């Protein structure tokens, strides 16, 4: 197998000084990604709760979850759930 060549278009080698200088910027990005991950998890959980409520016939809970999700995104419509 041949030796892999370094692709400068893909990555950059940082000096310690350069790396230290970008740490605050990276921290901001990482925190935003962490916040977005938490939001996605909450949406997933609300969607699963709505689906579980529908499966066991808990229409009040299903509607509550659907209303919550619709408030977050008015264009959102769950499968088989028409909204006026």
C-alpha positions in Angstrom: 0.0 0.0 0.0 1.4 3.4 -1.0 2.1 6.2 1.4 -0.8 8.7 2.0 -0.1 12.2 0.9 -1.1 15.2 2.9 -4.0 17.1 1.4 -3.6 20.8 2.2 -7.2 21.5 0.9 -8.7 19.4 3.6 -6.9 20.5 6.8 -4.5 22.9 8.2 -1.6 22.5 10.6 -1.8 25.0 13.4 1.1 26.3 15.5 0.5 26.2 19.2 0.0 30.0 19.1 -2.5 29.8 16.3 -4.3 27.0 17.9 -4.5 28.9 21.2 -5.8 32.0 19.4 -8.8 30.1 17.9 -9.9 28.3 21.0 -12.4 31.0 22.0 -14.0 30.9 18.6 -14.2 27.1 18.7 -15.7 27.3 22.1 -18.6 29.5 20.8 -19.2 27.0 17.9 -19.1 24.0 20.2 -21.6 25.6 22.6 -24.0 26.4 19.8 -23.8 22.9 18.5 -24.5 21.6 22.0 -27.5 23.8 22.3 -28.8 22.7 18.9 -28.3 19.1 19.9 -30.4 19.6 23.0 -33.1 21.2 20.8 -33.1 18.3 18.4 -33.3 15.7 21.2 -36.3 17.6 22.7 -38.1 17.6 19.3 -37.3 13.9 18.8 -38.7 13.2 22.2 -41.9 15.2 21.6 -42.4 13.4 18.2 -41.9 10.0 19.8 -44.3 10.9 22.6 -46.9 12.0 20.0 -46.4 8.7 18.1 -46.7 6.6 21.3 -49.8 8.5 22.4 -51.4 7.8 19.0 -50.5 4.2 19.2 -52.3 3.7 22.5 -55.3 5.9 21.7 -54.4 8.8 23.9 -55.8 11.4 21.6 -55.6 14.3 24.1 -51.8 13.7 24.5 -51.3 13.2 20.8 -53.0 16.5 20.1 -51.1 18.3 22.8 -47.8 17.1 21.3 -48.9 17.8 17.8 -49.9 21.4 18.8 -46.5 21.9 20.5 -44.6 20.7 17.4 -46.8 22.8 15.1 -46.1 25.9 17.2 -42.4 25.4 16.7 -42.9 25.0 13.0 -46.2 26.1 11.5 -45.4 24.2 8.3 -45.0 20.9 10.2 -47.8 18.4 9.7 -47.4 14.9 11.1 -48.2 12.0 8.7 -51.9 11.4 8.6 -52.7 14.6 10.5 -54.2 17.3 8.4 -54.2 20.8 9.7 -56.3 23.7 8.6 
